[in-house]
């Protein structure tokens, strides 16, 4: 392939992409199933300082290993997405390439922030709130990057609303 704006396009055939996505989903499902089988339940503990009940997982070695492996696997998939989007970021004809680049960088940043919060605090209520905020923020940013330009054109130029782009 020839260079377009100093960027080389990574050619991923549709069949290869679908097979890679199916493999990623199958591995993630297997990890979740094994985790569900190995998982031994929760302990209910009363926290006097916060005056509430907390549900804590049993801290078994296998359960923690699977949990850590799952996050490392997701982190690896995210790094692959970042690598592919960096290779395709300079392709001007493809708006989706720039969306994938910015979206993957923001997703990676949010993932790192989430891991930092998991390392710093052990309060499950705070972790749940941070996790929910990171997911909502990540989806909103990717949605805005992908549809923002199209929505801007739609509202800015009413005469062009019937055009298919």
PyMOL commands that set and color helices and strands:
alter all, ss='L'
color gray80, all
select helices_A, chain A and resi 14-38+61-88+95-120+124-156+158-160
alter helices_A, ss='H'
color red, helices_A
select strands_A, chain A and resi 42-47+52-57
alter strands_A, ss='S'
color yellow, strands_A
deselect
rebuild
show_as cartoon
